[in-house]
């Protein structure tokens, strides 16, 4: 017998029929002797519908009231799933984030979990009930309803698993696990049986959409075994753990992540004086723009060219700020580029293998793909390239690092 926290996303509970299917899946685990806590999202499209309603009243809804409104989506789902379980003879009870007492800070629409009171759930588990909890939401110290931001249900699931000391947290979604890269880009992408938290965190932060970054961070911090599974297809999925197996078969690279939502900005001819980086990035940060990769080149005339990347949605805002900075600092010019993409290779095997970056650069050079920026860490190498070469680059790297699936006819995955 194990204690398992299962999280089902919006597409998994998108219709009453699918909620009935989820109930059948939960019942199978329950009949097998496991204790089950289920975390669910709102039905697919419901959160957007509620936000659209709010924006019909105001272009900028008051965050507190918006949280009150959008949190109702999950409330519908938990009640429907509890009803479906009870209909099948499975004792079940549903709770909102407030009823469980998922305590958060007061940052409406993007709150962070501070504490979970697990006693109520533990009593229900001992009484033989399946507990169904609303994801994405909590309550602050003043009793205000809060929400955790997009994808917050993953975080709720992992946080509950940590608080309950669950044996595993299962994230059910519309894919059957974590792949070496997006199968829509590389047909030969393989599902990974296992990946470390560290690798998954890099993959999520670099553009992989399978799991939310905060959920992976939480799972790693509290050592919660995390498994990604398909909602309606049987299979082992992908297990995410702390374990780094030292074996000869450990791949150097576990996956290739990419992000199309990048933009690049360069300020040229800035006087090369102490504090120049802060003078440029301080106002960018104050404008609430998050900077990703940074490159600084010092010229022979005691000036510097400073280049950095931002999310494409922040490009116009950052460009405006940078032009103002350039005027103040007497810079030569400001240029920008929105036709770029970031491609990254990720793997804990890089720690024990030399020449990984050069192998990456060689593979791109063979395809005549120019590298504009480079960033490295202990288990990652990222490059910025022209967006039009993105898919070619990913396929070339996938082959170069021997991640392609075996030819048809082999049974290995």
N, C-alpha and C positions, 0 to 999 in steps of 0.2 A: 504493500500500500504506500502511495506517495501523495504528497500535497502538491497539486499543480495549479498554477494560475494561468488561465487561458485568456488571451485577448483577441477579439474579433473586430476588424475594422469595418468601415462604412459599407464597402462593397459586399462584405460577408453577411451583413444584416440589412442589405438594401431593400428587400421585399419581405412580406410576411412569409412567403414560401421559403426564402433563404433563412429566416429566423427559425422556422420549423426544422430545417436541415441542421442548423447549428445546435438546436435542442437535441436532435438525434445523436450528433457527435458527442455532446457533453454527456448524454445518457450512457453511451458506450463506455466512456472512461469511468463514470460513476458505477456502472454495473461491474466493471473490472476491479472495483475495490478502492479506487483512488478518491481522495477528497478533492473537490474542485471549487475554485473561485473563478468566476468569469468576469472579465472587464469588456465592455462594449462601447463602440462609438455610436454616434447618431447614424441613422439610415443615410446611405449615400445621397448627397445633394441637399440634405436637410439643413445643414449648417449654412450653406450658401444661400438657401432660400430665406432663412431667418435674417441673415445679414442684409440681404436685398430689401427685406421688409423694413428693417431699421433705417436703411439709407433712403427709403421713400419719405421718411419723416425728417431725417437730417443727414447731410453729407458727411458730418463727423459726429456720429452718435456718442453720447457720454459713455465712457468705457464701463462704468459700473452697471449702467442699465443694459448695455450690450451683453455683458456677461450674464445678467439675469435672464436675458432673452435666449441667447444661443445655448445655454446649458439645458434648456428644455428638450433639445433634440435627443440627448442621451437618456433622459427620463422616460421618453416614449419607448425606447429600445429595451431598457432594462425590464420594464413592466411586461412588454410583449414576450420577451424571452422567458421570464419567470412563469408567465401563464402557460407558455408552450411546454416548459419542463413539468409543471404541475399536472398538466393534461396527460403527460406520459407517466404519471405516477412517481415522479422525482420531486421530493420536497425541495422547495426553492423559495428564496426571499430576495427582493431587490432593494438596493440602497443607492441614494444619491451620494455625491461626495461629501455633502454636509452631514448626512446621517451616519456615514462611516467615521466622520471627523478626519477628513484629509485636510490638515491644516497647511495653509500656504501663506506667502507674504501677500501684500496688498497691491501688487502690480497687476491691475486688471488687464485682461486679454493676453497676458504673458507671465502669469504667476509661477512661482517656483514652490515646490513642495518642501515644507519644513519638518513636518512630523505626521505620522499616521497612528491613530489609536486603533490597534488591531483587536482589542478585547471583544468587541461586539461580533466581529466576523468569526473569531475563534470559538465563541459560545455557539454560534450557529453551526459551525463545522462539527463540533462535538455532538450537537443535537442531530446530526445527519443531514443537514441541509446543504444544497448548492447555493452559494452566495453570488448574486449577480450585481456588479457594481458599475455605476456610471463612470466612464473614463472622461478625461479632459477637464475635470472640474474639481473644485475644492471649496474651502471657506477660510476667510482670514480671521484674525483674532476678534474682530468686531462683529463677526457673523455675516459679513458680506459674501455673496457667492462670487467666486473667482473662476477663471478658466486658464488653462495652461498653454494656450497657443496651439497652432496647427500641429497635428500629430501628437497632441498631449495624451491621448489614450494609451499610446505605447509607454509613455513615462508613468502613467498611473499603474499600468500592469506590472512594470518592473518594480516600482516603489512598493506596491502591495506584496509582491513576491519577497522583497527584501524584509519588509516588516513582519511577514508571516513566517520567514525562514523556509520558504517553499523549496521543494526539491528541484523544480524547474519552472521557468516562465516560457510559455509557448505563445508566439506571435503568429496568428493566422492571417494570411493576406492572399492576394491574387497571384502570387508566385510561389513555387515549390521549394524555395530556398535562396541562398545567396550564390550568385554566379561569378565566374572569373571576370566577366564583364557583361554588359547589357546584351542579351541574346538577340535583340532586335537589330543590333549593329554587327555583331559577330555570330553567325549561325553556329559556329563550332564552340561557343562558350559552354563551359561545364559547370554543373552544380557542385559546390564545395560541400564535402561531408562535415568539415570542421574549419573554423577560423578563430583566431584569437580576438579578444576584445580590442586590443590595440590596433589590429589590422582593420577590424570592422569600423572602429571609430574613424580611422583615416579614410576608409572607403565612403562612409556616410558624410564626412565633412568635405569630401572632394567631389560629391555629386551623385553617389549611389543613393537611390530613393527607397531602398528596401526598408530601412529602419531610421528612426529619428536619432539625431546625435545625442540629445539629452537622455534618451532611453538607454543607449549604449553606455554613456558615461555613468549613469546610475547603476547599471548592471555590473560594470567593471569595478566600480567603487565598493559595492556590497557583495561582490563575487556571486552574483545570481546567474546560474546557467540559463542561457537564453537560446531558444530554438525557433527558427523561422520555418513555418509550414504552410502548405496550401490549404485554403479553407475547405475545398470540396474534392481534393484528390488525395488519395493515400500515398504516403511516402515518408522517409526518415527526415526530410528537410535538411537544414544546416544548423549544427550546434555551435554556439559562440561561447568560448570558455577562456579561462586564464591560462590554460595548459599550452605550453610551447613544446611540442614533442621534438626532441633532438633525434632525428633519424636521417639516414642517408637519402631517404625518399622525400624528405621535407622539401617542398618546392622553394626556389629562391623568391619567386614572385607568386603571391596568392591571387592577385586580381589587378585589373586595370580600370581606373575610374576616370570619368571625364565630366566636364561642366561647360555647357554652351553659354551660360549666363554671365560671361565675363566681359569686362571692358577695360581698356588700358589708357592711362593718362601719363603724359610726360611734360615736365617743366624744364626747359633748357636754358643754359647760361646763367644759372644762379650763382652768386658769389659763394665761393667755398670757404665758409667760416664756421666756427663751432656753433652747434645748435641749429644748423640749417635743416636737418631732418624734422626737428620739432616745429620749426617755423612753418614748414610745409604741411606736416601731418596733424599738427595741433588743431588748426582751424577745420581740417577735413573731419577729424574726430568730433569736434564740437558741433559739426553739422549732422552728426549721427550717421556718418557714412563709414562702413566697415572696410578696412583695407586688407587685401590678401597678400599678394606677392610684391616685393620691393626690390628694385635694383638701382644703385647709385654709381655713376661713372664720373671720375674727376678728370678734367681736361688739363692740358699744359698751360692754359692761360689763367689758372686759379679759379676756374668756374666749374660747376658740376651740373650734370644732367641727372634728374631724379625721376624715375619711372615707377608707377605702382598700378595695381589692378583693383577694381571694385566690382560689385555686382552691377550688371547692366542697368537695372532699375535705378541705381544711384548715379549713373553716369552724368546726366545733365546737371544735377545738383553739385556733384563733385567738380565738374568742369567750370561751373560758375564761380565756385569758391577758389579754385586754383588760379583762375584768371585774375581774381582780385589779389591773391597772394603774389602773383607774378608782377603786377603793377607796383605793389608795395616794395618788393625786393629788387626791382630792376632787372628781372629775368628777360632773356632774349625772346622766348616764345613759349606757348602752351599748345600741345597737340594731343589729339585723342584718337582712339580706334575702338570701334564697337564690333568689328568683324574678327574677333579672336576667340579662342577656346583653350581650355586647360586640360591637359592629359597627364595622368599620374600612374606610376607603377607602385604597388604596395606589397610588402612582404617582410615578415620577421626574418626570413632567410637571408635578407640583405646584410644582417649583422655579421654573418660568418662567411660571406662571399665578396671578394673584391671584383671590381670591374663591371658592376651592374650598370652604373650610369653610362659608361662608355658603350656598353652593349646596347643600351636604349638609344643613344645618340647615333650609333652605327645603323641601327634598323631604320631610323627616321631619315638618315642621310641617303640610304639606298633608295628611298622613295622620293628623294629631292624635296623633303619637307624642311623648311627653315625654322630654326628654334629662335624665338624672340627673347624669352626669359627662362631662367632655370631656378628652381628652389629645391633644396634637399633637406631631409631629416634622417634619423637613424633607420627608419623602415620605409621611406618614401622618396621618390624623385618625381617632381612635377615640371612640366614645360608648358610654355605658352606658344601656340602656333596659330596660323591663319585658320579661321573656322572652316573654310571650305575643304581643308585637308583632315578634318577631325576623324571621320570614319575610316579613312585610309590609314591614318596613324594608329588608331586603336587596333585595326586588323593586323597591321604589320607587327606591332608590339606583341600582340596575342600569340602570333606564330613564332616570333623571335624568342620568346621566353617559354616556348613549348607548352602553352596552355590550351591549344586546340584539342577538341575531343577526338578520340580515336576514330578511325574510319568505320563506316557502317559495316556491321558484321561482328564487331567486337562487343562484348557485354560490359566492359568496364565503363564506368561513368566518368 
